[in-house]
Amino acid sequence: MATIVFYEKPGCSNNTKQKVWLAASGHTVLAKNLLIEKWTAEKLRPFFGELPIEQWFNPAAPAVKSGEIDPAAYSAEEALAMMVAQPLLIRRPLMDVDGELRAGFDAGEVDAWIGLNDSQPKDEPSAVCRRTEPCPAPEAVT
């Protein structure tokens, strides 16, 4: 089974369900806080592969949900600069398995990539976070 470096937003119920499902499928999950990682455009870009730029963005980010940011309106360079400055804009999770990088959690694609078993959470992770209260503040970098 795979060892997955899993960049998440702590407190996100979808990311928690995804980690549980991956672990139940026999994978080792090494969780990292996406919000405090030291991102650069060069480090972030490979996670998105051939995805269209608008799919690089987290659709649940407040600025995206409010319409303040239109993910389809930016070049790759502009999108990456925004995400480096505001990591909440990054689609999550970001996953790294032996240097193969992916963004987002499409169960079918993850299954084809590294394998998932039938022990998925009762509520399959959705593409959009449904939290009604603000997320907890990220832990401080020491």
C-alpha positions in Angstrom: 0.0 0.0 0.0 1.0 3.6 -0.4 2.4 6.2 1.9 0.5 9.5 1.3 1.7 12.9 2.3 -1.8 14.5 2.7 -2.0 18.3 2.8 -5.3 19.2 4.5 -7.1 22.0 6.2 -7.2 20.9 9.9 -10.8 20.6 11.1 -12.2 20.0 7.7 -14.7 17.1 8.0 -14.2 16.1 4.4 -10.4 15.8 4.8 -11.0 13.8 8.0 -13.3 11.3 6.1 -10.8 11.1 3.3 -7.9 10.3 5.6 -10.0 7.6 7.4 -11.0 6.0 4.1 -7.4 6.0 2.9 -6.1 4.5 6.2 -9.0 1.9 6.1 -7.8 1.0 2.6 -4.4 0.1 4.0 -2.5 3.3 3.2 -0.3 5.3 5.5 -1.4 8.9 5.7 1.0 11.6 6.8 -1.2 14.6 7.4 0.3 18.1 6.9 -1.4 21.5 7.4 -1.9 23.0 4.0 -2.5 26.5 5.5 0.9 26.8 7.1 3.0 25.0 4.5 5.6 27.3 2.9 4.2 27.2 -0.7 5.9 28.6 -3.8 4.4 28.6 -7.3 7.1 26.1 -8.3 6.2 23.7 -5.4 2.4 24.0 -5.8 2.0 23.9 -9.6 2.9 20.2 -10.1 0.0 19.1 -7.8 -2.5 20.3 -10.5 -1.2 18.4 -13.4 -3.4 18.8 -16.4 -6.4 20.1 -14.5 -8.0 23.3 -15.9 -7.0 26.4 -13.8 -10.5 26.8 -12.4 -10.2 23.4 -10.8 -7.1 24.4 -8.9 -9.2 26.5 -6.6 -11.1 25.4 -3.5 -14.8 26.0 -4.4 -15.6 26.3 -0.7 -13.1 29.2 -0.1 -15.1 32.2 1.1 -13.7 34.5 -1.7 -14.7 31.9 -4.3 -18.1 31.2 -2.8 -18.9 34.9 -2.6 -18.0 35.5 -6.2 -15.2 37.9 -5.2 -12.8 35.5 -7.0 -13.8 33.9 -10.3 -11.4 30.9 -10.7 -11.9 30.9 -14.5 -10.6 34.5 -14.8 -6.9 33.9 -14.0 -3.8 32.8 -15.8 -1.8 30.0 -14.2 0.8 32.5 -12.9 -2.0 34.7 -11.4 -3.8 31.7 -9.8 -0.6 30.4 -8.2 0.4 33.8 -6.9 -3.0 34.1 -5.2 -2.8 30.6 -3.7 0.7 31.2 -2.4 -0.6 34.4 -0.7 -3.9 32.8 0.4 -3.5 29.0 0.8 -7.3 28.7 1.7 -7.8 29.1 -2.1 -6.0 25.8 -2.8 -8.2 22.8 -3.7 -7.6 20.1 -1.2 -6.4 17.7 -0.3 -3.1 17.8 -2.0 -1.6 14.4 -2.1 2.0 13.1 -2.7 2.7 9.4 -3.3 6.3 8.8 -4.1 6.5 12.1 -6.0 3.3 11.6 -7.9 1.2 14.7 -7.0 -2.6 15.2 -7.1 -5.1 17.8 -6.0 -8.6 17.1 -4.9 -10.3 13.8 -3.9 -12.3 12.1 -6.6 -13.0 8.7 -5.2 -12.9 7.0 -8.6 -9.6 8.6 -9.5 -8.0 7.9 -6.2 -9.1 4.3 -6.4 -7.6 3.9 -9.9 -4.4 5.6 -8.7 -3.6 3.9 -5.4 -6.7 1.9 -4.5 -9.6 2.4 -2.1 -11.7 -0.3 -0.4 -15.4 -0.4 0.2 -15.0 0.9 3.7 -15.7 4.5 2.6 -17.3 6.8 5.2 -21.1 6.6 5.4 -21.2 10.1 3.9 -18.9 10.1 1.0 -16.7 13.2 1.1 -18.2 16.0 -1.0 -16.5 18.5 -3.3 -17.7 21.4 -1.1 -17.1 21.9 2.6 -20.4 22.3 4.4 -19.2 23.9 7.7 -21.5 26.6 8.9 -19.0 27.9 11.5 -15.5 29.3 10.8 -12.7 26.8 10.7 -10.3 26.7 13.6 -7.2 28.9 13.3 -4.2 27.0 11.9 -1.6 26.1 14.5 1.3 28.5 14.8 4.6 27.8 13.1 7.4 27.4 15.6 
